[in-house]
Amino acid sequence: MESAHIHTHTQTHTHTHTQLSQMLGNDIKYQVREPVGLRVWILISAVAFTVMALMALVLPKQMYDIVFEEEINNTSVSIRLYGGALLSLSLIMWNGVYTQEKIIIQWTLLSEACYFAIQFLVTSVTLVEIGSLPNAAIFLLLSRVIFLLVTLLYYYYLGRGRPKKI
């Protein structure tokens, strides 16, 4: 008799918890089985975006000099704006670390993939315009491609539909 009461109480508590989660916007149907390493990847992205953003905001000239190995005047404002945009993206990444909803994780990965693709193109065009290819820039381009590929792999994995059993 006592175990039946505990079982009923547990079911009621679980049902109430599910309803409360749904009212708070944590709909269980949006949760997903995650690929190995996804949370670690999003955490690494969040940290990297935050560090790059702070560096661009606080040390814009040094950041530009490191990447392009060339001094150009009047780039501080542009680099700081870039840092602000990176900081905004890092907030999305930090949200992706903690969310359980598949759609938010997918948009986080898509935002990151778009960033890396655009960065690759802009950096490549800038290097062609400058007419040089410093080692730091080569490293930057390779890292953009690697990060883009890893991000797209996770995005692809989450986007695949699972066949439903009938």
N, C-alpha and C positions, 0 to 999 in steps of 0.2 A: 504494500500500500504506500509506504513512504517513498520507494523508488519510482512509483508511478507519478507521485506528486512532484518529485524532483525532475523527472523526464518532462512532464507537462510544463513546469516552471521554466526549464531550459528552452523548450520550444517557444514559449511565449516571449522569453527574453530575446531569443534569436530573431523572432519575427519583429519584435519592437525595435531591435537594433537595426534590422534591415530597413524598416519603414523610416526610422530616423535618418539613416544614411542617405536614403533616397530623397528625403525632404531637404537635406543639406546639400544635395546636388551630387552625391557620390553614387551614381547609378551603377549597380553591379553589372548590368549588361554591357557597359563600356569597358569593364576591366578585361585584361588580356594576359595570357601566359607570355611572359617576357623571354626574349632570347638571352642566352648567357652573356653577361658583361654589359647589358644595356644600361643599367643604372650607373655602373662605373664609368662608362663612356660619357653619359650625360653629365656626370659629376666632373670628369676631366674637362669637358667642354665648358662647363660653367666656370670652373677655376681659370682656365686659359683665357676665356673672353673677359673675365673680370680683371685679370692681370694685364692683358693687352690694353684694355680700356683705361685702367688707372695709369699705365705707363704713357699712353697717348695723351691723357689729360694733364699729367704732371710733368712729363719730360718729352714734349712733342719733337723738339729739335733732335735730341739724341736718338729717338726712335727712327726718325727719317734717315739720319746719318748712318745708323746701323744697317738698315735695309738696303739703301741705295749707294752707300759709301761715297756720297757726294753732298756737299753743303749747298743748300739753296736758302735764300733769305725769304722771309715772310710766309713760311709754311706753318707756323705755330697755330694759327686759327683753324686752318684746314685739318691739321692733325688732331686738334682738340675736338673739333666737330666729329671726326672719325671716332675718337675716344668716347664721346657721348653716345654715338650710335652703337658702339660695341657694348657699352655699359647697359644700354636698353636691351640688347640681345642677350646679355648675360643674365638679366632678370628672367627672361623667358626660359633660359637653360636651368636656372635655379628652381623655377617652378616645375620643370620637367623632371627634376631629380625626385620630387616628392609626390607627384600626382600618380593616381592609379588608372586614370582614364586614357584609353588607347588613342582617342582622337587628339588629345592634348600632346601626348608623346609624339604622335605623327607630325603635328604642326611644329613642334619643337625641332624635330629632325629635319623637316622641310625648310624651316627658317635657317638652320645651320648649313644645310646643303646649298641653299641659294647664296648665302654669305660667301662660302668658300669658292663657289663657281665665279661669282662676280669679282672677288678678290683676285683670283687667278687671272681673269681676263684683264682687269685694270692694271695689275702689276706687270703682266706681259706687255701690254701696250706701252706702259711707261718705260719699261726697259728698252723696247724697240726705239722709242722716241729719244731716249738718252744715248743709245748706241753702245751701251756696255752691259756686261753680265757679271756682276760681282758674285763671289761665293755665297754671301749672305742672301742675295736675291735668289740664287739657284736653290738654296736650302728652303727659302720661303715658298717658292713655287712647288717644290716637291712635297713639302709638308701640306700645302693646300690641297694638292691632288690626293694624297693619302687620306687626309681628314675627310675630304669629299667622298671618296670611295667607301670608307668605313661607315660614314653617316648614311649614305645611300643604301648600303647593305642592310643596315638596321631598319631604315625606312621601308625597303622592299619587304623584309621579313614581316614587319608589322602589318603591311598592307595586303599581304596574301590572305585570301579567304580560305578558311578551312572547309573542306567538303563536309556537308551535313549528312549524318547517318539517318536513313529513313526506316 
